[in-house]
Amino acid sequence: MSRNRRRPRERPPDTPVAAQGKRASSASFPPIPEGLSARTILCAAALAALTLVVFFPALSAGYIWDDDDVVFENTLLRSAHGLWTLWTNPGAFTHYFPLSYSSFWLDYHLWGTQPFGYHLVNLLFHAANAILLYLLLRRIGLRGAWLAAALFAIHPVQSASVAWVVERKNLLCGLFYLSAFHAWLSFEGAPRRPRYVLVLALFVLAMLSKTIAVTFPVALVLFVWWRDGRVGKGLVARMLPFLIVGAALAAFSTLAHQKTITDYGLTPLSKGILAGRALCFYAGKLVWPVNLMGVYPKWALDPRQAWQYLFPLGAAAVFAALWALRGRVGRGPFAALAFYALTLAPILGFIEYSVMNYSYVHDHHQYLACIGPFVLFAAGLHWVLERSGGGTRAGRARASGARASGARPGRARASGAALSAVLAAAILVPLGVRAWKETAYYKNMDTFFRHNLELNPNAWPATINLGVARMEAGDFAQAEPLFRKTLALNPSSVHAMCNLATVLRRQERREEALPFLDRALGIAPDLPRALAEKGRILGELKRYEEARPILERALALEPGNLDVMNNLAICLLATGKTDQAGALLARILAAQPANAAAHANLGILLYQNGRTEEAIPHLKEAIRLDPNNQPARQLLEQLNAGTGGR
């Protein structure tokens, strides 16, 4: 008599318990659904609604930090030629993310510079990404898919990506990144060349949105290993084009902006310490998202201090333990955290980038990476509920027992669902409230940076930006000490020097301003802002011969700067070069017909040349555009008095 053999129960590889000894078959996964059920659509709608509610304050937010550079001062958004330049000139803007900046180009032509439209698009992109993530996790049969997607949707660290206009690049990159994963699953279901090309095309679009997507092919290999327990040669061969294209685009973007990258003198040991500490920091903000800010304190990295090695060694110990235990707890925990570390790797400090000047960590950097820990937490919680009797498997067991005893089986299922809903609410509600509060800080520059300074008083980017906000509001008394504090914290900040000089000039303290501009030009001799400001101040001090060559140099560096043209025209008028002055003023009015200063100066020029009748309309237009334009008003009053009130 043969011994009865019990067939082993198949266990999906996302279950955080002992894995099968042999590799799991991909056939054990649920088939890719042909359509969406009503329940799936309802869950996706709930995700979208949750996202819109939590981040609703973003719709009333304005612009912060470098949003002005992207929208107000980005002349490339104004024309079709500018759009062409965004794609064909890699050095045209701060980074070569042409697809992201093209979306701003479209925004500008839809709603101009009104911030509501930009914030609305950001919010809709994020909601779409949450839905894409939910459908992706459901598609691969992951338990707790909705909770993982909900955590991704409303966690407070996502506020930076949603409420900060310029971080559109994270959202757009995420859209194509997640779409590429969906396309890959479709390709696996029916391996055809067009589907493979679609995956590659979506990956390229993600890279053109933000180069952080460079890790996609390795993440895809990691996913297949988690699912199947091995990586075949065929997969590696299929990933080669992704690796080549990704490396080429990343290198191209880096080389195109090599001038913005500074060598911060970090040794390999310092970079290792930084990577470990940053990884732990980001994970800590996911677990306890308090005291979030735009500018975190910059750590002092010292390889001579033994305690600093605890961060990289601790992270390595966690990965080593999960790898050793993969036979007992499954491949899921290692894969989820490996995805997290892998996606963060480009910004952990191994490669130096410009914003490391003031902080090594930034919340928006883990926009995509946080998916790994959220998936691990949601799947783990689902497993705990099943083991404790609150999940669907226990519910089915209770229902079976209830049928045998004649009781109602629906009660067991209902109790399990109710417990799951209560736990989800207990987790999501506090996170949602916190995210709402964090988003409210993005209301404007003043609110954002005052909050930052409350948490980190020595954040010099916050002091200089808050000073700019006060300066633009005309509050020079508050702006001046903020710029001086910036220089105390960062003595080499040429922008703080220029801003302080501007504030002093606006207070008619011109002689005090000049030394700060000389300091700035000593550090950056070709800084257009410093040259323009110095030339203007010298002109206002009637030192026209000194001012003229400085303004000419500034104009050569920025040929389209209308303010520099106008100040140079004043100097040319004062030194008798009326023909050159007239040509400059004509250029200004051709580009900007409503330029009050240019009308005033042209009126003065025409009057000096004896063309009084032609001068008067320009003087009147200058006063209409700017009632406080004193040169135009004084000259017009003189002309009216001398011509019988004409």
PAVEX-196640 format. One line per field, with one value per residue (C-alpha): x, y negated, z negated. Coordinates in pm, whole numbers, plus 50000, padded with zeros to 5 digits. Each point is the difference from the previous one (the first is absolute). Last residue first. Layout:
PAVEX-196640
u = X/... .
v = Y/... .
w = Z/... .
This chain:
PAVEX-196640
u = 49963/49973/50118/50319/50255/49788/49897/50361/50119/49718/50090/50365/49909/49752/50238/50288/49764/49855/49756/49691/50153/49815/49808/50308/50212/49723/49989/50377/49987/49721/50197/50329/49877/49883/50325/50234/50288/50254/49989/49621/50029/50245/49780/49697/50207/50106/49642/49870/50283/49922/49629/50052/49655/50125/50230/50211/49967/50010/50333/50156/49897/50157/50328/50008/49926/50285/50244/49896/50008/50359/50029/50138/49672/49799/50240/49975/49619/50005/50217/49740/49726/50196/50085/49631/49911/50227/49990/50372/50092/50380/50058/49750/50201/50319/49830/49872/50354/50136/49736/50011/50347/49931/49657/50108/49671/49945/49691/50225/50243/49707/49871/50341/50051/49659/50051/50350/49886/49702/50209/50259/50307/50259/49861/50191/50152/49678/49805/50244/49985/49620/50014/50240/49758/49694/50116/50055/49646/49814/49689/49775/49939/50376/50050/49743/50166/50343/49861/49855/50333/50195/49742/50032/50380/49971/50366/49955/49738/49860/50106/49915/49650/49962/50081/49738/49741/50103/49930/49667/49820/50063/49966/49632/49913/49812/50268/50260/49808/49971/50367/50096/49797/50198/50332/49909/49863/50306/50207/49842/50147/49667/49896/49652/49868/50208/49814/49661/50108/50120/49669/49773/50195/50058/49631/49730/50245/49958/49640/50131/50161/49671/49805/50274/49967/49624/50042/50259/49775/49704/50196/50119/49690/49786/50186/49968/49626/49953/50191/49796/49676/50104/50077/49672/49805/50153/49910/49649/49935/50024/49663/49979/49891/50291/50163/49928/50166/50308/50036/49944/50260/50250/49911/50047/50332/50109/49846/50180/49916/50080/50338/50196/49804/50033/50373/50030/49806/50225/50308/49863/49922/50337/50203/49809/50051/50370/50053/49774/50210/50254/49769/49967/50317/50185/49707/50097/50347/50328/50365/49938/50156/50257/49860/49754/50247/50055/50268/49967/50049/49793/49678/49837/50064/49946/49646/49838/50240/49956/49621/50003/50236/49754/49713/50212/50143/49656/49836/50246/49829/50012/50164/50214/50062/50155/50364/49904/49791/50289/50255/49768/49950/50372/50090/49766/50155/50351/49918/49847/50225/50307/49934/50059/50370/50085/50310/49786/49861/49685/49842/49632/49820/49689/49685/49877/49649/49853/49834/49997/49786/49957/50075/50029/50049/50227/50214/50044/50133/50244/50122/50080/50162/50220/50116/50069/50182/50226/50090/50057/50229/50203/50029/50126/49771/50172/49683/50082/49733/49755/49826/50271/49958/49650/50012/50238/49744/49708/50204/50125/49645/49874/50283/49967/49625/50034/50268/49824/49666/50157/50165/49678/49883/50331/49974/49646/50106/50288/49755/49962/49889/49748/49705/49816/50272/50256/49762/49956/50375/50052/49737/50172/50327/49828/49834/50311/50046/49657/50183/50078/49686/49734/50220/50085/49629/49944/50289/49845/49666/50173/50179/49675/49827/50284/49945/49629/50071/50246/49757/50024/49633/49953/50356/49937/49686/50198/50264/49735/49878/50357/50046/49682/50147/50313/49800/49781/50283/50214/49707/49953/50366/50053/49698/50236/50013/49647/50061/49670/50007/50368/50059/49675/50106/50190/49662/49870/49681/50028/50284/49821/49680/50185/50131/49653/49842/50251/49975/50072/50199/49852/50222/49703/49890/50340/49988/49640/50083/50314/49816/49732/50259/50176/49675/49941/50353/49945/49669/50165/50281/49753/49796/50312/50097/49646/49969/50334/49879/50300/49827/49708/50000/50307/50204/49883/50114/50348/49994/49936/50290/50217/49924/50063/50327/50163/50354/50066/50043/49885/50127/50307/49853/49903/49784/49704/49947/50103/49710/49759/50157/49955/49632/49977/49956/50120/50364/49975/50035/49983/49642/49957/50307/50221/49708/49944/50359/49901/49625/49701/49643/49777/49619/49989/50263/49752/49805/50283/49809/49666/50137/50201/49708/49771/50249/50050/49625/49958/50257/49820/49667/50153/50143/49666/49817/50241/50263/50058/50217/50163/50363/49994/50050/50349/50074/50100/50302/50133/50158/50357/50056/50035/49673/50025/49953/49792/49960/49744/50097/50122/49647/49969/49904/49877/50204/49814/49977/50143/49813/50237/49960/49852 .
v = 37831/49785/49675/50132/49925/50120/50313/50071/49962/50223/50259/49995/50047/50283/50190/49979/50082/50328/50056/50013/50301/50114/49676/49796/50178/49955/49626/49973/50197/49782/49681/50091/49987/49640/49912/50113/49769/50279/49971/50036/50316/50151/49909/50160/50307/50020/49977/50253/50240/49962/50070/50326/50075/50056/50284/50160/49714/49752/50137/50014/49638/49899/50166/49827/49663/50041/50086/49689/49782/50067/49674/50141/49963/50158/50296/50045/49996/50245/50234/49995/50084/50277/50151/50001/50157/50302/50175/49994/50155/50043/49721/49788/50040/49900/49692/49918/50013/49796/49725/49976/49852/49728/49937/49930/49816/50181/50150/50122/50154/50179/50133/50124/50176/50169/50115/50130/50187/50158/50091/50199/49991/49926/50265/49995/49652/49892/50087/49815/49693/50019/50004/49703/49799/50019/49766/49721/50051/49955/49866/50254/50172/49999/50175/50265/50055/50034/50255/50197/49994/50116/50270/50119/50013/50242/50046/49900/50273/49981/49638/49914/50143/49803/49681/50090/50057/49678/49799/50160/49895/49626/50033/50095/49916/50327/50109/49938/50202/50297/49965/49998/50316/50151/49892/50121/50334/50072/49919/50270/49909/49963/50359/50082/49646/49900/50251/49870/49647/50136/50148/49729/49714/50176/50079/50252/50291/50026/50114/50321/50102/49953/50209/50267/50022/50039/50269/50187/49992/50127/50266/50225/50016/50007/50304/50171/49934/50122/50322/50064/49941/50235/50276/49945/49999/50326/50171/49852/50115/50366/49994/50288/50357/50164/50127/49671/49807/50216/49925/49628/50006/50155/49747/49718/50143/49979/49654/49845/49932/50340/49918/50179/49831/49661/50048/50087/49689/49789/50148/49933/49637/49945/50155/49807/49673/50075/50053/49719/49749/50003/49821/49668/50054/49694/49773/50002/49850/50121/49890/49633/49662/50055/50348/49809/50011/50374/50244/50363/50250/49762/50192/49839/50264/50284/49907/50236/50279/49949/50023/50284/50189/49935/50159/50286/50095/49999/50191/50285/50214/50004/50341/50052/49627/50006/49960/49725/49823/50017/49869/49715/49896/50032/49778/49728/50022/49990/49695/49814/50126/49871/49652/50130/50058/49634/49973/50033/49651/49886/49689/50014/49720/49893/50061/49747/50047/50125/50298/49976/50313/50300/50288/50330/49851/49731/50267/50185/49681/49944/50361/49977/49659/50135/50299/49793/49731/50252/50155/49657/49905/50319/49933/49649/49698/49689/49810/49993/49779/50085/49710/49973/50370/49928/50157/50266/50119/50005/50189/50249/50071/50032/50238/50210/50038/50089/50261/50150/50013/50156/50264/50090/50249/50184/50022/50134/50268/50105/50092/49839/50225/50031/49942/49707/49839/50062/49848/49691/49962/50015/49726/49789/50039/49881/49704/49861/49724/49862/49747/49826/49789/49933/50102/50318/50079/49945/50236/50265/49959/50056/50312/50151/49913/50159/50322/49985/49945/50296/50256/50210/50053/50020/49882/49698/49914/50017/49775/49746/49975/49940/49735/49827/49985/49823/49781/49855/49993/49785/49762/49977/49959/49739/49806/49913/49646/49932/50088/50121/50357/50095/49832/50133/50358/50022/49962/50340/49956/50193/50239/50108/50042/50212/50230/50019/50089/50273/50170/50337/49995/50191/49856/49812/49870/49841/49845/49881/49835/49840/49862/49857/49828/49869/49854/49820/49858/49879/49840/49813/49870/49888/49813/49834/49865/49879/49822/49818/49737/49926/50056/50238/50223/49873/50004/50351/50125/49857/50147/50343/49934/49941/50352/50149/49811/50115/49887/49818/49633/49866/49933/50219/50299/49785/50203/50094/49684/49795/50137/49897/49655/49973/50081/49698/49877/50296/49934/49665/50177/49711/50037/50377/50215/49737/49886/50359/49992/49923/49991/49925/49966/50237/50004/50331/50147/49981/50289/50245/50226/49969/50057/50303/50160/49942/50161/50298/50043/49992/50277/50208/49950/50098/50313/50090/49948/50241/49883/50189/50273/50072/50117/50354/50053/50122/50373/50003/49791/50312/49962/50118/50314/50001/49814/49685/49979/49700/49645/50089/49810/50325/50140/50332/50322/50270/50318/50308/50265/50330/50317/50288/50291/50322 .
w = 52321/49687/50159/50153/49724/49708/50188/50096/49642/49874/50264/49891/49635/50070/50226/49752/49708/50119/49712/50226/50182/50311/50040/49905/50263/50258/49931/50040/50325/50138/49905/50169/50361/49962/49818/50278/49902/49965/49620/50015/50208/49751/49701/50166/50082/49636/49877/50253/49907/49628/50056/50193/50145/50357/49885/50276/50249/49713/49878/50344/50066/49668/50100/50339/49840/49753/50278/50192/49687/49902/49807/49673/49810/50280/50016/49625/50015/50291/49794/49726/50252/50169/49660/49911/50335/49955/50340/50074/49663/49994/50251/49806/49680/50179/50143/49651/49859/50290/49941/49620/49964/50259/49848/49643/49945/49666/50164/50281/49753/49834/50334/50108/49668/50022/50359/49932/49688/50180/50305/49796/50224/49731/49759/49669/50036/50169/49687/49775/50229/49981/49620/50001/50223/49775/49725/50259/50124/49675/50175/49821/50334/50047/49665/50092/50338/49841/49754/50289/50186/49695/49924/50360/49968/49708/49897/49635/49939/49646/49936/50359/49956/49675/50190/50258/49728/49824/50321/50091/49682/50040/50378/49983/50361/50054/50247/49730/49741/50237/50095/49632/49946/50284/49848/49653/50122/50215/49688/49786/49661/49819/50091/49869/49958/50304/50218/49885/50087/50335/50109/49863/50161/50330/50046/49910/49986/49622/50058/50157/49672/49815/50253/49990/49620/50022/50265/49796/49693/50209/50189/49719/49781/50315/50131/49661/49988/50358/49933/49685/50189/50280/49750/49817/50324/50116/49675/50002/50355/49896/49816/49754/50085/49826/50319/50174/49719/50018/50370/49935/49728/50239/50268/49751/49897/50364/50039/49709/49638/49849/49848/50273/50275/49834/49965/50371/50099/49778/50166/50350/49907/49831/50282/50265/49811/49952/50376/50127/49806/50282/50242/49813/49798/50130/49913/49634/50048/49850/50018/49928/50084/50276/50058/50218/50291/50045/49891/50112/49717/49789/49945/50304/50268/49746/49896/50250/49905/49625/50023/50254/49767/49717/50192/50141/49660/49836/50288/50046/49740/49622/49957/50313/50022/49654/50111/50244/49739/49752/50250/50099/49637/49924/50298/49871/49654/50142/50213/49702/49719/50185/49861/49648/50072/50052/50220/50314/49930/50179/49847/50085/50182/49814/50207/50256/50137/49675/49835/49622/49966/50231/49757/50187/50346/49860/49833/50329/50158/49714/50004/50371/49950/49722/50201/50311/49801/49826/50335/50151/49713/50049/50375/49918/50030/50133/50084/50370/50151/50274/50176/50269/50085/50122/50345/49866/49745/50244/50261/49740/49884/50358/50095/49684/50052/50369/49930/49699/50178/50310/49775/49817/50263/49981/49622/50030/50247/49779/49725/49660/49716/49719/50231/49841/49795/50277/50256/49783/49951/50376/50039/49735/50191/50319/49819/49826/50261/49900/49778/50331/49983/50266/50292/49807/49956/50372/50075/49774/50177/50335/49873/49875/50328/50199/49805/50079/50371/49999/49866/49688/49900/49624/49940/50222/49804/49676/50157/50105/49642/49881/50270/49882/49650/50129/50241/49725/49747/50230/50041/49624/49914/50275/49874/49715/50139/49877/49635/49854/50137/49977/49664/49856/50077/49671/49824/50120/50199/50327/49921/49683/50204/50257/49726/49842/50334/50080/49659/50153/50322/50292/50274/50148/49662/49949/50348/49965/49668/50141/50302/49769/49782/50311/50133/49670/50021/50357/49900/49712/50218/50268/49738/49860/50342/50069/49666/50035/50249/50224/50333/49973/50309/50186/49680/49917/50342/49944/49649/50154/50234/49694/49877/50344/50044/49675/50083/49677/49906/50334/50350/49956/50184/50300/50240/49784/49795/50305/50206/49725/49997/50376/49950/49773/49642/49799/50097/49821/49666/49755/49884/50034/49937/49840/49784/49886/49873/49637/49960/50221/49881/49810/50024/50185/49766/49712/50167/49939/49762/50179/50351/49892/49816/50298/50238/49772/49956/50378/50034/49738/50178/50333/49844/49842/50330/50164/50244/50320/50150/49669/50011/49871/49627/49923/49974/50366/49909/49837/49662/49975/49804/49624/49961/49797/49625/49897/50127/50270/50317/50155/50033/49814/50170/49765/50010/50131/49730/50095/49907/49942/50240/49889 .
